[in-house]
Amino acid sequence: MYSFSDFGLLESLQKTLKENRLFKPTEIQIEAIPVMMGGQSLVGVSETGSGKTLVYALPILSKLKSLEDEGEPVKKEGTPRAVVVVPTRELGEQVSKVFKTFTHGTRLRVRPALGGMTFEHSRRNAKGAFEILLTTPGRLVQMMQRKLIDLTDVRILVFDEADQMMDQGFLPNSNLI
């Protein structure tokens, strides 16, 4: 597979890739996107700037939009279908920008609930129906404990920078999640 069209991604995602002048997948994308599209678990290791965020963002958006197109939209408030857990707010903001680039064509909703933003802001972001929750471990645990988020319909869970989240500071929350 040497082009994004080989992955079976939705046309809207392929169009956005072309609009953003992304024509040739990177090595990690060539290896990992088909695994993700097949619904399998994956641990990916690659250098910074190699396109790892698209490895999970594109399959998540493709899968969730396909469910919606098949008549299964998210209806229940605070019940995402995908959760992306990042170790820091800064990384969360970067990941959010990548998702936002691709959600215009899909109309899927990504809601951040990150440490470093006020809890009230996170709570407001988790209101209503949405497909993807982008969160930090501590904030997700807080929201779970307060029953502000329902994870019963999660189809995809991503730990971005998982090596950091297995560190002692994040480990208790990562295990709980």
C-alpha positions as CSV (number, residue, x, y, z in Angstrom):
1,M,0.0,0.0,0.0
2,Y,1.6,3.2,-1.1
3,S,-1.3,5.7,-1.2
4,F,-4.0,6.7,1.2
5,S,-6.6,5.4,-1.2
6,D,-5.4,1.9,-0.6
7,F,-6.6,1.9,3.0
8,G,-10.4,1.9,2.3
9,L,-10.9,5.3,4.0
10,L,-14.0,7.3,3.4
11,E,-14.0,9.5,0.3
12,S,-14.4,12.6,2.5
13,L,-11.2,11.7,4.4
14,Q,-9.3,11.0,1.2
15,K,-10.5,14.4,-0.2
16,T,-9.2,16.2,3.0
17,L,-5.9,14.4,2.7
18,K,-5.5,15.7,-0.9
19,E,-6.6,19.2,0.1
20,N,-3.9,19.2,2.8
21,R,-1.3,17.9,0.2
22,L,-0.9,14.6,2.0
23,F,-0.5,12.1,-0.8
24,K,2.0,9.4,0.3
25,P,1.6,7.7,3.7
26,T,4.6,7.4,5.9
27,E,6.2,4.1,6.9
28,I,4.2,3.9,10.2
29,Q,1.0,4.7,8.4
30,I,1.6,2.0,5.7
31,E,2.1,-0.6,8.5
32,A,-0.4,0.5,11.0
33,I,-3.5,2.0,9.3
34,P,-4.6,-1.4,7.7
35,V,-4.3,-3.0,11.2
36,M,-6.5,-0.3,12.7
37,M,-8.9,-0.4,9.8
38,G,-9.2,-4.1,10.5
39,G,-10.2,-3.5,14.1
40,Q,-7.2,-5.0,15.6
41,S,-5.2,-3.8,18.6
42,L,-1.9,-2.2,17.8
43,V,1.2,-0.8,19.5
44,G,3.1,1.6,17.2
45,V,6.5,3.1,17.8
46,S,7.9,5.8,15.5
47,E,9.7,9.0,15.6
48,T,8.1,12.4,16.4
49,G,6.7,13.9,13.2
50,S,6.2,10.5,11.4
51,G,2.5,10.8,11.3
52,K,1.4,8.7,14.2
53,T,-1.7,10.8,15.0
54,L,-3.1,10.0,11.5
55,V,-2.5,6.3,12.2
56,Y,-5.4,6.3,14.7
57,A,-7.3,9.5,13.6
58,L,-8.2,8.3,10.1
59,P,-9.4,4.8,11.1
60,I,-11.4,6.3,14.0
61,L,-13.2,8.8,11.8
62,S,-13.7,6.3,9.1
63,K,-15.2,3.7,11.4
64,L,-17.4,6.1,13.4
65,K,-18.8,7.9,10.3
66,S,-19.5,4.5,8.7
67,L,-21.6,3.6,11.8
68,E,-23.5,6.8,11.5
69,D,-24.1,6.3,7.8
70,E,-25.4,2.8,8.6
71,G,-28.1,4.4,10.8
72,E,-26.3,4.1,14.1
73,P,-25.5,7.7,15.1
74,V,-24.5,8.6,18.7
75,K,-27.6,9.7,20.4
76,K,-26.9,9.4,24.2
77,E,-25.4,12.4,25.9
78,G,-21.8,12.0,27.2
79,T,-21.4,8.6,25.6
80,P,-18.5,8.7,23.1
81,R,-17.6,5.9,20.8
82,A,-13.9,6.6,20.8
83,V,-11.6,7.9,23.6
84,V,-8.1,9.2,22.9
85,V,-6.0,9.6,26.0
86,V,-3.0,11.8,25.9
87,P,-0.5,12.6,28.7
88,T,-0.5,16.4,28.5
89,R,-2.8,19.2,27.5
90,E,-0.2,20.4,25.0
91,L,-0.3,17.1,23.1
92,G,-4.1,17.1,23.4
93,E,-4.2,20.5,21.7
94,Q,-2.0,19.2,18.9
95,V,-4.1,16.0,18.4
96,S,-7.3,18.1,18.5
97,K,-6.0,20.2,15.6
98,V,-5.3,17.1,13.5
99,F,-8.8,15.8,14.2
100,K,-10.4,19.1,13.5
101,T,-8.8,19.2,10.0
102,F,-10.6,15.9,9.1
103,T,-13.9,16.3,10.9
104,H,-15.2,19.0,8.6
105,G,-16.0,16.4,5.9
106,T,-17.4,13.9,8.3
107,R,-19.3,16.2,10.7
108,L,-18.1,14.0,13.6
109,R,-17.6,15.8,16.9
110,V,-14.4,15.7,18.9
111,R,-14.6,17.1,22.5
112,P,-11.5,17.9,24.5
113,A,-11.6,17.4,28.3
114,L,-8.0,18.0,29.2
115,G,-6.1,18.6,32.4
116,G,-5.1,22.3,32.5
117,M,-8.5,23.5,31.3
118,T,-11.0,24.2,34.0
119,F,-13.1,21.3,35.1
120,E,-16.3,23.3,34.3
121,H,-15.0,23.7,30.7
122,S,-14.4,19.9,30.5
123,R,-17.9,19.2,31.9
124,R,-19.5,21.5,29.3
125,N,-17.5,19.8,26.5
126,A,-18.9,16.4,27.6
127,K,-22.5,17.6,27.4
128,G,-24.6,16.5,24.5
129,A,-24.0,13.8,22.0
130,F,-20.5,13.5,20.5
131,E,-18.4,10.7,19.0
132,I,-14.8,11.3,20.2
133,L,-13.5,12.3,23.6
134,L,-9.9,13.6,23.7
135,T,-8.7,13.6,27.3
136,T,-5.9,13.3,29.8
137,P,-5.9,10.4,32.3
138,G,-6.6,12.4,35.4
139,R,-9.4,14.4,33.8
140,L,-11.0,11.2,32.5
141,V,-10.9,9.6,35.9
142,Q,-12.5,12.7,37.5
143,M,-15.3,12.6,34.9
144,M,-15.8,8.9,35.4
145,Q,-16.0,9.3,39.1
146,R,-18.6,12.1,38.8
147,K,-20.5,10.0,36.3
148,L,-20.2,12.8,33.7
149,I,-19.0,10.4,31.0
150,D,-20.4,7.0,30.0
151,L,-17.8,4.7,28.4
152,T,-20.2,1.8,27.7
153,D,-20.3,2.5,23.9
154,V,-16.6,3.0,23.4
155,R,-15.5,1.1,20.4
156,I,-11.9,2.4,20.1
157,L,-9.5,3.4,22.9
158,V,-6.2,5.0,22.1
159,F,-3.4,5.7,24.5
160,D,-1.2,8.2,22.7
161,E,2.4,8.2,24.1
162,A,1.5,5.1,26.1
163,D,5.0,4.7,27.3
164,Q,4.5,7.9,29.3
165,M,1.2,6.7,30.7
166,M,2.8,3.6,32.1
167,D,5.1,5.8,34.1
168,Q,4.4,5.9,37.9
169,G,2.7,9.3,37.8
170,F,0.0,8.1,35.3
171,L,0.0,4.4,36.0
172,P,-2.9,4.3,38.6
173,N,-5.2,6.3,36.4
174,S,-4.2,4.4,33.3
175,N,-4.9,1.1,35.1
176,L,-8.3,2.4,36.2
177,I,-9.2,3.5,32.7
